Amino acid sequence: MALAAGLFAQAPAASPIMSAPAVTATISPASTPESEIEQSIRKKQKRHFNFTIDDHETDADHGKSDGDIPAKVIPIVFITMLAVFGMPVLIVAVIMYFGFSKTRALHRTVRLMVEKGQPVPEALLNPPPAQRQRSDMRRGVVLVMVGLGLMIFLAAVNDWEGGAWSIGLIPFLIGAGYLLVWKLEGKKDSAPPVP
């Protein structure tokens, strides 16, 4: 845009063919068409392409400040970008650090055991995978409560009218299903074995 404005601001070249003798006239620079065009382009540039930070521009033509960027916005944008793009990197770095420190502690323990001549148990180097028991009761209770909360929220938002509250039935019924499975499996496990 600046190059295009520069092209418009240049004076036209004198024609090589002159049939009449050159007439000299004094024309004030403010009234030439080129300077008027140049001034209008500068005004448009300032209006459309110029921005200021915290009203530090002193140009008299640029009195309005609707397109200006206040100085308070820059730290807010920086913090937002840091939070959006920096937090995942930070989370991964923390996870990797704790994994590394756990492995380093394990290696230090094994080294001390070897230095003292103690046997290194295989379970220390290859621990069995942790098997977590399924807790259908826990899942059921959580989903039932989420469903109830969603039903009450959607009913209250719509002034207790309409059927939007019925969306909460989905997690509620899934939670009821988990509770039913938990109850049925509990009875099956507690039944005496058949001889």
C-alpha positions as CSV (number, residue, x, y, z in Angstrom):
1,M,0.0,0.0,0.0
2,A,2.9,2.4,0.8
3,L,4.4,1.7,-2.6
4,A,1.1,2.3,-4.4
5,A,0.7,5.6,-2.4
6,G,4.3,6.5,-3.4
7,L,3.5,5.9,-7.1
8,F,0.5,8.3,-6.9
9,A,2.5,10.9,-5.1
10,Q,5.2,11.2,-7.9
11,A,5.0,14.1,-10.2
12,P,4.4,13.3,-13.9
13,A,7.4,13.4,-16.1
14,A,7.8,16.3,-18.6
15,S,6.9,15.4,-22.1
16,P,9.9,15.3,-24.5
17,I,8.1,17.2,-27.3
18,M,7.4,20.8,-26.6
19,S,5.8,22.7,-29.4
20,A,5.3,26.0,-27.6
21,P,7.8,27.9,-25.7
22,A,7.9,27.1,-22.0
23,V,5.7,29.3,-20.0
24,T,6.8,29.9,-16.4
25,A,4.1,30.5,-13.9
26,T,4.2,30.5,-10.2
27,I,1.7,28.1,-8.7
28,S,1.6,27.6,-5.0
29,P,2.4,24.0,-4.0
30,A,-0.8,23.8,-1.9
31,S,-3.1,24.2,-4.9
32,T,-1.4,21.7,-7.3
33,P,-3.5,18.6,-8.1
34,E,-0.6,16.3,-7.1
35,S,-0.4,17.7,-3.6
36,E,-4.1,17.5,-3.1
37,I,-4.0,13.8,-4.2
38,E,-1.1,13.2,-1.9
39,Q,-2.9,14.8,1.0
40,S,-6.0,12.8,0.4
41,I,-4.0,9.6,0.2
42,R,-2.2,10.5,3.5
43,K,-5.5,11.2,5.2
44,K,-6.9,7.8,4.0
45,Q,-3.7,6.0,5.1
46,K,-4.0,7.6,8.6
47,R,-7.7,6.8,8.8
48,H,-7.5,3.1,7.6
49,F,-3.9,1.9,8.0
50,N,-2.6,3.7,10.9
51,F,-3.0,2.7,14.6
52,T,-1.6,4.1,17.7
53,I,-0.9,2.7,21.1
54,D,-2.3,4.5,24.1
55,D,-3.0,7.8,22.2
56,H,0.6,8.8,21.6
57,E,0.0,10.2,18.1
58,T,-0.1,14.0,18.0
59,D,-1.5,14.5,14.5
60,A,-4.4,17.0,14.5
61,D,-6.2,15.2,11.7
62,H,-6.3,12.0,13.7
63,G,-8.5,13.1,16.6
64,K,-10.7,10.1,16.9
65,S,-9.5,7.0,18.6
66,D,-12.0,4.2,17.8
67,G,-9.4,2.1,15.9
68,D,-6.6,2.7,18.3
69,I,-5.2,-0.1,20.5
70,P,-4.9,0.8,24.1
71,A,-1.8,-0.1,26.0
72,K,-3.7,-2.5,28.3
73,V,-4.6,-4.8,25.5
74,I,-1.1,-5.9,24.7
75,P,-0.4,-7.6,28.0
76,I,-3.9,-9.2,27.9
77,V,-3.2,-10.6,24.4
78,F,0.2,-11.8,25.5
79,I,-1.1,-13.6,28.6
80,T,-3.9,-15.1,26.6
81,M,-1.6,-16.5,24.0
82,L,0.8,-17.7,26.6
83,A,-2.1,-19.5,28.4
84,V,-3.5,-21.1,25.2
85,F,-0.2,-22.2,23.7
86,G,2.1,-22.3,26.7
87,M,0.0,-24.3,29.1
88,P,-0.1,-27.6,27.1
89,V,3.7,-27.3,26.7
90,L,4.0,-26.7,30.4
91,I,1.8,-29.7,31.3
92,V,3.7,-32.0,29.0
93,A,7.0,-30.7,30.5
94,V,5.8,-31.3,34.1
95,I,4.7,-34.9,33.2
96,M,8.0,-35.6,31.6
97,Y,9.9,-34.2,34.5
98,F,8.1,-36.4,37.0
99,G,8.5,-39.5,34.9
100,F,12.2,-38.7,34.5
101,S,12.6,-38.2,38.3
102,K,10.8,-41.4,39.0
103,T,13.1,-43.3,36.7
104,R,16.2,-41.7,38.1
105,A,15.1,-42.6,41.7
106,L,14.5,-46.2,40.6
107,H,18.0,-46.4,39.0
108,R,19.6,-44.9,42.1
109,T,17.8,-47.5,44.3
110,V,19.0,-50.4,42.0
111,R,22.6,-49.0,42.0
112,L,22.6,-48.8,45.8
113,M,21.3,-52.4,46.0
114,V,24.0,-53.7,43.7
115,E,26.7,-51.8,45.5
116,K,25.7,-53.4,48.8
117,G,25.5,-56.8,47.2
118,Q,21.7,-57.3,47.7
119,P,19.7,-59.1,45.0
120,V,17.5,-56.9,42.9
121,P,13.9,-58.2,42.9
122,E,12.3,-58.6,39.5
123,A,9.2,-56.9,40.7
124,L,11.3,-53.7,41.2
125,L,12.4,-53.7,37.5
126,N,9.3,-55.1,36.0
127,P,6.3,-54.2,38.2
128,P,3.1,-56.0,37.5
129,P,0.5,-53.8,35.8
130,A,-1.9,-52.2,38.2
131,Q,-5.4,-53.6,37.8
132,R,-8.0,-51.2,38.9
133,Q,-11.3,-52.7,39.9
134,R,-14.3,-51.4,38.0
135,S,-16.5,-49.5,40.2
136,D,-20.0,-49.5,38.6
137,M,-21.4,-48.0,41.7
138,R,-19.2,-45.0,41.6
139,R,-19.8,-44.4,37.9
140,G,-23.6,-44.9,38.4
141,V,-23.8,-42.4,41.3
142,V,-21.7,-39.8,39.4
143,L,-23.8,-40.1,36.2
144,V,-27.1,-40.0,38.1
145,M,-26.1,-36.8,39.9
146,V,-24.9,-35.2,36.6
147,G,-28.2,-36.1,35.0
148,L,-30.2,-34.7,37.9
149,G,-28.1,-31.5,37.9
150,L,-28.5,-31.1,34.2
151,M,-32.3,-31.6,34.4
152,I,-32.6,-29.0,37.2
153,F,-30.4,-26.5,35.4
154,L,-32.1,-26.8,32.1
155,A,-35.6,-26.6,33.7
156,A,-34.6,-23.5,35.7
157,V,-33.1,-21.7,32.7
158,N,-36.3,-22.2,30.7
159,D,-38.5,-21.1,33.6
160,W,-39.6,-24.7,34.3
161,E,-41.4,-24.9,30.9
162,G,-40.6,-26.8,27.8
163,G,-38.8,-30.1,27.4
164,A,-35.2,-29.0,27.5
165,W,-34.8,-30.6,30.9
166,S,-35.2,-34.0,29.2
167,I,-31.6,-33.9,27.9
168,G,-30.5,-34.6,31.5
169,L,-32.3,-38.0,31.3
170,I,-29.5,-39.4,29.1
171,P,-26.8,-39.3,31.8
172,F,-29.3,-40.1,34.5
173,L,-30.5,-43.3,32.8
174,I,-26.9,-44.3,32.0
175,G,-26.1,-43.9,35.6
176,A,-29.1,-45.9,36.6
177,G,-27.9,-48.7,34.3
178,Y,-24.5,-48.7,36.0
179,L,-26.2,-48.9,39.4
180,L,-28.3,-51.8,38.2
181,V,-25.3,-53.7,36.9
182,W,-23.5,-53.1,40.2
183,K,-26.4,-54.4,42.2
184,L,-26.8,-57.5,40.0
185,E,-23.1,-58.3,40.1
186,G,-23.0,-57.9,43.8
187,K,-25.8,-60.4,44.3
188,K,-24.1,-62.9,41.9
189,D,-20.7,-62.6,43.7
190,S,-22.3,-63.1,47.2
191,A,-24.3,-66.2,46.1
192,P,-23.0,-69.4,47.6
193,P,-21.3,-71.7,45.1
194,V,-23.4,-74.6,43.8
195,P,-22.0,-78.0,44.9
